[in-house]
Amino acid sequence: MELLHHAEQIFQVVVQWGVFVLECTGVTTLLFTTMKSIWGCVHRDPKVRLTLAKGIALALEFKLGGEVLRTVIVREWSELAILGAIILLRGALTLLIHWEIKTEEANLE
């Protein structure tokens, strides 16, 4: 029984590190894309909106992955409900951003 307890603790640590890495990757992606987009605005790049939208979508995908991974270690139904709401909101944002990307690509063509 103690072996199972240790395995569960190791699993929780691995999942928490996975969530941390995914969240940090999402934030880093967003910051990098923001800086790249500011640079594009200064140089009047016509594709700056498309670049920003794609970067935001990618960052949201990483953040969404972190939230999905976090569902593995929830202990209570209230935590699961909150995580579910966050996942739904981020999913909706991702869909809207992908729609904007398609619209922007059509406008550039």
Secondary structure, DSSP 8 states (H G I E B T S, - for coil): -HHHHHHHHHHHHHHHHHHHHHHHHHHHHHHHHHHHHHHHHHTT-TTHHHHHHHHHHHHHHHHHHHHHHHGGG--SHHHHHHHHHHHHHHHHHHHHHHHHHHHHHHHH-
